[in-house]
Amino acid sequence: MAREMQANMQKAQAELGELTVEGTAGGGAVAVVMTGTQEVRSVRISKDAVDPTDVETLQDLVLAATKDALAKSKELAAEKLGGVTGGLKIPGL
């Protein structure tokens, strides 16, 4: 049974590496695409979000979009791995 759970866990983790979520900020002005294993795949910034005289706002938007993507990625991982572990809390996952 433990081997089956381990095999299912490895499969779920591989799937998480392929699945993506998108975090956004500023009404979509900044978007961050991240995998289910929290790897950032891309960052898109709308031309409208770029103001050379207000770099701080752009920085805040990138940070907010990254946090949004990370939260969605963690939620996706919890859903995928929760089914494999049967709801068991396994440290590090």
MIPASE-569897 format. One record per residue: residue number from 1; y, z, x of N, C-alpha, C, CB in turn. Coordinates in steps of 0.2 Angstrom, whole numbers, plus 5000, padded with zeros to 4 digits. Glycine has a CB too. Layout:
residues N
<node pos="NUM" n_v="Y" n_w="Z" n_u="X" ca_v="Y" ca_w="Z" ca_u="X" c_v="Y" c_w="Z" c_u="X" cb_v="Y" cb_w="Z" cb_u="X"/>
...
This chain:
residues 93
<node pos="1" n_v="4994" n_w="5000" n_u="5004" ca_v="5000" ca_w="5000" ca_u="5000" c_v="5006" c_w="5000" c_u="5004" cb_v="5000" cb_w="5006" cb_u="4995"/>
<node pos="2" n_v="5006" n_w="5004" n_u="5010" ca_v="5012" ca_w="5004" ca_u="5014" c_v="5013" c_w="4997" c_u="5018" cb_v="5011" cb_w="5010" cb_u="5020"/>
<node pos="3" n_v="5008" n_w="4994" n_u="5019" ca_v="5008" ca_w="4987" ca_u="5022" c_v="5011" c_w="4982" c_u="5017" cb_v="5001" cb_w="4985" cb_u="5025"/>
<node pos="4" n_v="5009" n_w="4983" n_u="5011" ca_v="5012" ca_w="4978" ca_u="5006" c_v="5019" c_w="4980" c_u="5005" cb_v="5008" cb_w="4979" cb_u="4999"/>
<node pos="5" n_v="5021" n_w="4986" n_u="5005" ca_v="5028" ca_w="4988" ca_u="5004" c_v="5032" c_w="4985" c_u="5010" cb_v="5029" cb_w="4995" cb_u="5004"/>
<node pos="6" n_v="5029" n_w="4986" n_u="5016" ca_v="5033" ca_w="4983" ca_u="5023" c_v="5034" c_w="4976" c_u="5022" cb_v="5029" cb_w="4986" cb_u="5029"/>
<node pos="7" n_v="5028" n_w="4972" n_u="5020" ca_v="5029" ca_w="4965" ca_u="5020" c_v="5034" c_w="4963" c_u="5014" cb_v="5022" cb_w="4962" cb_u="5018"/>
<node pos="8" n_v="5034" n_w="4966" n_u="5009" ca_v="5039" ca_w="4965" ca_u="5004" c_v="5046" c_w="4967" c_u="5006" cb_v="5038" cb_w="4969" cb_u="4997"/>
<node pos="9" n_v="5047" n_w="4972" n_u="5010" ca_v="5054" ca_w="4974" ca_u="5013" c_v="5056" c_w="4968" c_u="5018" cb_v="5053" cb_w="4981" cb_u="5017"/>
<node pos="10" n_v="5052" n_w="4966" n_u="5022" ca_v="5053" ca_w="4961" ca_u="5027" c_v="5056" c_w="4954" c_u="5023" cb_v="5048" cb_w="4959" cb_u="5032"/>
<node pos="11" n_v="5052" n_w="4953" n_u="5018" ca_v="5054" ca_w="4947" ca_u="5014" c_v="5061" c_w="4948" c_u="5011" cb_v="5048" cb_w="4946" cb_u="5008"/>
<node pos="12" n_v="5062" n_w="4954" n_u="5008" ca_v="5068" ca_w="4955" ca_u="5004" c_v="5074" c_w="4955" c_u="5009" cb_v="5068" cb_w="4962" cb_u="5001"/>
<node pos="13" n_v="5073" n_w="4958" n_u="5015" ca_v="5078" ca_w="4957" ca_u="5021" c_v="5079" c_w="4950" c_u="5023" cb_v="5076" cb_w="4962" cb_u="5027"/>
<node pos="14" n_v="5074" n_w="4946" n_u="5023" ca_v="5075" ca_w="4939" ca_u="5025" c_v="5079" c_w="4936" c_u="5020" cb_v="5069" cb_w="4936" cb_u="5026"/>
<node pos="15" n_v="5078" n_w="4937" n_u="5013" ca_v="5082" ca_w="4934" ca_u="5008" c_v="5089" c_w="4936" c_u="5008" cb_v="5078" cb_w="4936" cb_u="5001"/>
<node pos="16" n_v="5090" n_w="4943" n_u="5010" ca_v="5097" ca_w="4945" ca_u="5010" c_v="5101" c_w="4942" c_u="5015" cb_v="5097" cb_w="4953" cb_u="5011"/>
<node pos="17" n_v="5098" n_w="4939" n_u="5021" ca_v="5101" ca_w="4936" ca_u="5026" c_v="5103" c_w="4929" c_u="5024" cb_v="5097" cb_w="4935" cb_u="5032"/>
<node pos="18" n_v="5100" n_w="4926" n_u="5018" ca_v="5102" ca_w="4920" ca_u="5016" c_v="5107" c_w="4920" c_u="5010" cb_v="5096" cb_w="4916" cb_u="5014"/>
<node pos="19" n_v="5106" n_w="4925" n_u="5006" ca_v="5111" ca_w="4926" ca_u="5000" c_v="5118" c_w="4928" c_u="5002" cb_v="5108" cb_w="4931" cb_u="4995"/>
<node pos="20" n_v="5123" n_w="4925" n_u="4999" ca_v="5130" ca_w="4927" ca_u="5000" c_v="5133" c_w="4929" c_u="4994" cb_v="5133" cb_w="4920" cb_u="5003"/>
<node pos="21" n_v="5139" n_w="4933" n_u="4996" ca_v="5143" ca_w="4936" ca_u="4991" c_v="5150" c_w="4934" c_u="4993" cb_v="5143" cb_w="4943" cb_u="4989"/>
<node pos="22" n_v="5155" n_w="4934" n_u="4988" ca_v="5162" ca_w="4932" ca_u="4990" c_v="5167" c_w="4938" c_u="4988" cb_v="5164" cb_w="4925" cb_u="4987"/>
<node pos="23" n_v="5170" n_w="4940" n_u="4993" ca_v="5176" ca_w="4945" ca_u="4991" c_v="5182" c_w="4941" c_u="4991" cb_v="5176" cb_w="4951" cb_u="4996"/>
<node pos="24" n_v="5187" n_w="4943" n_u="4987" ca_v="5193" ca_w="4940" ca_u="4986" c_v="5199" c_w="4945" c_u="4986" cb_v="5194" cb_w="4935" cb_u="4980"/>
<node pos="25" n_v="5205" n_w="4943" n_u="4987" ca_v="5211" ca_w="4947" ca_u="4987" c_v="5217" c_w="4942" c_u="4985" cb_v="5212" cb_w="4951" cb_u="4993"/>
<node pos="26" n_v="5222" n_w="4945" n_u="4982" ca_v="5228" ca_w="4941" ca_u="4981" c_v="5227" c_w="4936" c_u="4976" cb_v="5231" cb_w="4938" cb_u="4987"/>
<node pos="27" n_v="5222" n_w="4937" n_u="4971" ca_v="5221" ca_w="4932" ca_u="4966" c_v="5217" c_w="4926" c_u="4969" cb_v="5227" cb_w="4930" cb_u="4963"/>
<node pos="28" n_v="5213" n_w="4927" n_u="4974" ca_v="5210" ca_w="4922" ca_u="4977" c_v="5213" c_w="4919" c_u="4983" cb_v="5208" cb_w="4916" cb_u="4972"/>
<node pos="29" n_v="5219" n_w="4921" n_u="4985" ca_v="5223" ca_w="4918" ca_u="4990" c_v="5219" c_w="4919" c_u="4997" cb_v="5230" cb_w="4922" cb_u="4991"/>
<node pos="30" n_v="5215" n_w="4925" n_u="4997" ca_v="5211" ca_w="4926" ca_u="5003" c_v="5204" c_w="4927" c_u="5001" cb_v="5213" cb_w="4932" cb_u="5008"/>
<node pos="31" n_v="5199" n_w="4924" n_u="5004" ca_v="5192" ca_w="4925" ca_u="5002" c_v="5187" c_w="4926" c_u="5008" cb_v="5189" cb_w="4919" cb_u="4997"/>
<node pos="32" n_v="5183" n_w="4930" n_u="5008" ca_v="5178" ca_w="4931" ca_u="5013" c_v="5171" c_w="4931" c_u="5010" cb_v="5179" cb_w="4939" cb_u="5016"/>
<node pos="33" n_v="5167" n_w="4926" n_u="5013" ca_v="5160" ca_w="4925" ca_u="5011" c_v="5156" c_w="4929" c_u="5016" cb_v="5158" cb_w="4918" cb_u="5011"/>
<node pos="34" n_v="5151" n_w="4933" n_u="5014" ca_v="5147" ca_w="4938" ca_u="5018" c_v="5140" c_w="4937" c_u="5015" cb_v="5150" cb_w="4945" cb_u="5017"/>
<node pos="35" n_v="5135" n_w="4938" n_u="5020" ca_v="5128" ca_w="4938" ca_u="5018" c_v="5126" c_w="4945" c_u="5015" cb_v="5123" cb_w="4936" cb_u="5024"/>
<node pos="36" n_v="5120" n_w="4946" n_u="5012" ca_v="5117" ca_w="4952" ca_u="5010" c_v="5116" c_w="4957" c_u="5016" cb_v="5111" cb_w="4951" cb_u="5006"/>
<node pos="37" n_v="5116" n_w="4954" n_u="5022" ca_v="5115" ca_w="4959" ca_u="5028" c_v="5122" c_w="4960" c_u="5031" cb_v="5110" cb_w="4955" cb_u="5033"/>
<node pos="38" n_v="5127" n_w="4959" n_u="5028" ca_v="5134" ca_w="4961" ca_u="5030" c_v="5136" c_w="4957" c_u="5036" cb_v="5135" cb_w="4968" cb_u="5032"/>
<node pos="39" n_v="5134" n_w="4950" n_u="5036" ca_v="5137" ca_w="4946" ca_u="5041" c_v="5142" c_w="4941" c_u="5038" cb_v="5131" cb_w="4941" cb_u="5044"/>
<node pos="40" n_v="5148" n_w="4941" n_u="5041" ca_v="5153" ca_w="4937" ca_u="5038" c_v="5152" c_w="4930" c_u="5040" cb_v="5160" cb_w="4939" cb_u="5041"/>
<node pos="41" n_v="5152" n_w="4926" n_u="5035" ca_v="5150" ca_w="4919" ca_u="5036" c_v="5157" c_w="4914" c_u="5036" cb_v="5146" cb_w="4916" cb_u="5030"/>
<node pos="42" n_v="5162" n_w="4916" n_u="5032" ca_v="5168" ca_w="4912" ca_u="5032" c_v="5174" c_w="4916" c_u="5029" cb_v="5167" cb_w="4906" cb_u="5028"/>
<node pos="43" n_v="5180" n_w="4914" n_u="5031" ca_v="5186" ca_w="4917" ca_u="5029" c_v="5190" c_w="4911" c_u="5027" cb_v="5189" cb_w="4922" cb_u="5034"/>
<node pos="44" n_v="5193" n_w="4911" n_u="5021" ca_v="5197" ca_w="4906" ca_u="5018" c_v="5204" c_w="4909" c_u="5016" cb_v="5194" cb_w="4902" cb_u="5012"/>
<node pos="45" n_v="5209" n_w="4906" n_u="5019" ca_v="5216" ca_w="4909" ca_u="5017" c_v="5220" c_w="4903" c_u="5015" cb_v="5219" cb_w="4912" cb_u="5024"/>
<node pos="46" n_v="5223" n_w="4904" n_u="5009" ca_v="5227" ca_w="4899" ca_u="5005" c_v="5233" c_w="4898" c_u="5009" cb_v="5228" cb_w="4901" cb_u="4998"/>
<node pos="47" n_v="5236" n_w="4892" n_u="5010" ca_v="5242" ca_w="4891" ca_u="5013" c_v="5248" c_w="4895" c_u="5010" cb_v="5244" cb_w="4884" cb_u="5013"/>
<node pos="48" n_v="5247" n_w="4897" n_u="5003" ca_v="5252" ca_w="4901" ca_u="5000" c_v="5252" c_w="4908" c_u="5002" cb_v="5251" cb_w="4900" cb_u="4992"/>
<node pos="49" n_v="5247" n_w="4910" n_u="5005" ca_v="5247" ca_w="4917" ca_u="5008" c_v="5250" c_w="4918" c_u="5015" cb_v="5239" cb_w="4919" cb_u="5008"/>
<node pos="50" n_v="5251" n_w="4912" n_u="5018" ca_v="5254" ca_w="4913" ca_u="5025" c_v="5261" c_w="4913" c_u="5025" cb_v="5251" cb_w="4907" cb_u="5029"/>
<node pos="51" n_v="5264" n_w="4918" n_u="5027" ca_v="5272" ca_w="4919" ca_u="5027" c_v="5273" c_w="4922" c_u="5034" cb_v="5275" cb_w="4923" cb_u="5021"/>
<node pos="52" n_v="5275" n_w="4918" n_u="5039" ca_v="5277" ca_w="4920" ca_u="5046" c_v="5281" c_w="4926" c_u="5046" cb_v="5279" cb_w="4915" cb_u="5050"/>
<node pos="53" n_v="5285" n_w="4927" n_u="5041" ca_v="5290" ca_w="4933" ca_u="5041" c_v="5286" c_w="4939" c_u="5038" cb_v="5296" cb_w="4932" cb_u="5038"/>
<node pos="54" n_v="5280" n_w="4939" n_u="5035" ca_v="5277" ca_w="4944" ca_u="5032" c_v="5269" c_w="4944" c_u="5034" cb_v="5278" cb_w="4944" cb_u="5024"/>
<node pos="55" n_v="5268" n_w="4945" n_u="5040" ca_v="5261" ca_w="4945" ca_u="5043" c_v="5257" c_w="4951" c_u="5040" cb_v="5261" cb_w="4945" cb_u="5050"/>
<node pos="56" n_v="5261" n_w="4957" n_u="5039" ca_v="5257" ca_w="4963" ca_u="5036" c_v="5254" c_w="4962" c_u="5030" cb_v="5262" cb_w="4968" cb_u="5036"/>
<node pos="57" n_v="5257" n_w="4958" n_u="5025" ca_v="5254" ca_w="4956" ca_u="5019" c_v="5247" c_w="4952" c_u="5019" cb_v="5259" cb_w="4953" cb_u="5014"/>
<node pos="58" n_v="5248" n_w="4947" n_u="5024" ca_v="5242" ca_w="4943" ca_u="5025" c_v="5236" c_w="4948" c_u="5028" cb_v="5243" cb_w="4937" cb_u="5030"/>
<node pos="59" n_v="5238" n_w="4952" n_u="5033" ca_v="5233" ca_w="4957" ca_u="5036" c_v="5230" c_w="4961" c_u="5030" cb_v="5236" cb_w="4961" cb_u="5041"/>
<node pos="60" n_v="5234" n_w="4964" n_u="5026" ca_v="5231" ca_w="4968" ca_u="5020" c_v="5227" c_w="4964" c_u="5016" cb_v="5237" cb_w="4971" cb_u="5016"/>
<node pos="61" n_v="5228" n_w="4958" n_u="5014" ca_v="5224" ca_w="4953" ca_u="5010" c_v="5217" c_w="4952" c_u="5013" cb_v="5228" cb_w="4947" cb_u="5008"/>
<node pos="62" n_v="5217" n_w="4951" n_u="5020" ca_v="5211" ca_w="4949" ca_u="5023" c_v="5207" c_w="4956" c_u="5023" cb_v="5212" cb_w="4947" cb_u="5030"/>
<node pos="63" n_v="5210" n_w="4961" n_u="5024" ca_v="5206" ca_w="4968" ca_u="5024" c_v="5203" c_w="4969" c_u="5017" cb_v="5211" cb_w="4973" cb_u="5026"/>
<node pos="64" n_v="5207" n_w="4968" n_u="5012" ca_v="5205" ca_w="4969" ca_u="5005" c_v="5199" c_w="4965" c_u="5003" cb_v="5211" cb_w="4969" cb_u="5000"/>
<node pos="65" n_v="5200" n_w="4958" n_u="5005" ca_v="5195" ca_w="4954" ca_u="5004" c_v="5188" c_w="4955" c_u="5007" cb_v="5197" cb_w="4946" cb_u="5005"/>
<node pos="66" n_v="5189" n_w="4958" n_u="5014" ca_v="5183" ca_w="4960" ca_u="5018" c_v="5180" c_w="4966" c_u="5014" cb_v="5185" cb_w="4961" cb_u="5025"/>
<node pos="67" n_v="5184" n_w="4971" n_u="5012" ca_v="5181" ca_w="4977" ca_u="5009" c_v="5177" c_w="4975" c_u="5003" cb_v="5186" cb_w="4982" cb_u="5008"/>
<node pos="68" n_v="5180" n_w="4970" n_u="4999" ca_v="5177" ca_w="4968" ca_u="4993" c_v="5171" c_w="4964" c_u="4994" cb_v="5182" cb_w="4963" cb_u="4989"/>
<node pos="69" n_v="5170" n_w="4960" n_u="4999" ca_v="5164" ca_w="4957" ca_u="5001" c_v="5159" c_w="4962" c_u="5003" cb_v="5165" cb_w="4951" cb_u="5006"/>
<node pos="70" n_v="5161" n_w="4967" n_u="5007" ca_v="5156" ca_w="4972" ca_u="5009" c_v="5153" c_w="4976" c_u="5004" cb_v="5160" cb_w="4976" cb_u="5015"/>
<node pos="71" n_v="5157" n_w="4978" n_u="4999" ca_v="5155" ca_w="4982" ca_u="4993" c_v="5150" c_w="4977" c_u="4989" cb_v="5161" cb_w="4984" cb_u="4989"/>
<node pos="72" n_v="5152" n_w="4971" n_u="4988" ca_v="5147" ca_w="4967" ca_u="4984" c_v="5140" c_w="4966" c_u="4988" cb_v="5150" cb_w="4960" cb_u="4983"/>
<node pos="73" n_v="5141" n_w="4965" n_u="4995" ca_v="5135" ca_w="4964" ca_u="4999" c_v="5131" c_w="4970" c_u="4999" cb_v="5137" cb_w="4962" cb_u="5006"/>
<node pos="74" n_v="5133" n_w="4976" n_u="4999" ca_v="5130" ca_w="4982" ca_u="4999" c_v="5126" c_w="4983" c_u="4992" cb_v="5134" cb_w="4988" cb_u="5000"/>
<node pos="75" n_v="5130" n_w="4981" n_u="4987" ca_v="5127" ca_w="4981" ca_u="4980" c_v="5121" c_w="4976" c_u="4979" cb_v="5132" cb_w="4980" cb_u="4975"/>
<node pos="76" n_v="5122" n_w="4970" n_u="4982" ca_v="5116" ca_w="4966" ca_u="4982" c_v="5110" c_w="4968" c_u="4986" cb_v="5119" cb_w="4959" cb_u="4985"/>
<node pos="77" n_v="5111" n_w="4971" n_u="4992" ca_v="5106" ca_w="4974" ca_u="4996" c_v="5102" c_w="4980" c_u="4992" cb_v="5109" cb_w="4976" cb_u="5003"/>
<node pos="78" n_v="5106" n_w="4984" n_u="4989" ca_v="5103" ca_w="4989" ca_u="4985" c_v="5099" c_w="4987" c_u="4979" cb_v="5109" cb_w="4994" cb_u="4982"/>
<node pos="79" n_v="5101" n_w="4981" n_u="4976" ca_v="5097" ca_w="4979" ca_u="4971" c_v="5091" c_w="4976" c_u="4973" cb_v="5101" cb_w="4973" cb_u="4967"/>
<node pos="80" n_v="5091" n_w="4972" n_u="4979" ca_v="5085" ca_w="4968" ca_u="4982" c_v="5081" c_w="4973" c_u="4984" cb_v="5088" cb_w="4964" cb_u="4987"/>
<node pos="81" n_v="5083" n_w="4978" n_u="4988" ca_v="5079" ca_w="4983" ca_u="4992" c_v="5076" c_w="4988" c_u="4987" cb_v="5082" cb_w="4986" cb_u="4998"/>
<node pos="82" n_v="5080" n_w="4990" n_u="4982" ca_v="5078" ca_w="4995" ca_u="4977" c_v="5072" c_w="4993" c_u="4973" cb_v="5084" cb_w="4996" cb_u="4972"/>
<node pos="83" n_v="5071" n_w="4987" n_u="4972" ca_v="5065" ca_w="4984" ca_u="4969" c_v="5059" c_w="4985" c_u="4973" cb_v="5066" cb_w="4977" cb_u="4966"/>
<node pos="84" n_v="5060" n_w="4984" n_u="4980" ca_v="5054" ca_w="4984" ca_u="4984" c_v="5052" c_w="4991" c_u="4985" cb_v="5056" cb_w="4981" cb_u="4991"/>
<node pos="85" n_v="5057" n_w="4996" n_u="4986" ca_v="5055" ca_w="5003" ca_u="4988" c_v="5053" c_w="5007" c_u="4982" cb_v="5061" cb_w="5006" cb_u="4992"/>
<node pos="86" n_v="5054" n_w="5004" n_u="4976" ca_v="5053" ca_w="5008" ca_u="4970" c_v="5058" c_w="5013" c_u="4968" cb_v="5046" cb_w="5010" cb_u="4970"/>
<node pos="87" n_v="5064" n_w="5012" n_u="4971" ca_v="5069" ca_w="5017" ca_u="4970" c_v="5069" c_w="5023" c_u="4976" cb_v="5068" cb_w="5021" cb_u="4964"/>
<node pos="88" n_v="5064" n_w="5023" n_u="4980" ca_v="5064" ca_w="5028" ca_u="4986" c_v="5070" c_w="5027" c_u="4990" cb_v="5057" cb_w="5027" cb_u="4990"/>
<node pos="89" n_v="5073" n_w="5032" n_u="4992" ca_v="5078" ca_w="5032" ca_u="4997" c_v="5076" c_w="5032" c_u="5004" cb_v="5083" cb_w="5038" cb_u="4995"/>
<node pos="90" n_v="5076" n_w="5027" n_u="5007" ca_v="5074" ca_w="5026" ca_u="5014" c_v="5080" c_w="5026" c_u="5019" cb_v="5069" cb_w="5020" cb_u="5015"/>
<node pos="91" n_v="5080" n_w="5031" n_u="5023" ca_v="5086" ca_w="5031" ca_u="5028" c_v="5087" c_w="5024" c_u="5032" cb_v="5085" cb_w="5037" cb_u="5033"/>
<node pos="92" n_v="5093" n_w="5022" n_u="5032" ca_v="5095" ca_w="5016" ca_u="5036" c_v="5095" c_w="5010" c_u="5032" cb_v="5090" cb_w="5015" cb_u="5042"/>
<node pos="93" n_v="5093" n_w="5011" n_u="5025" ca_v="5093" ca_w="5005" ca_u="5021" c_v="5098" c_w="5006" c_u="5015" cb_v="5086" cb_w="5004" cb_u="5018"/>
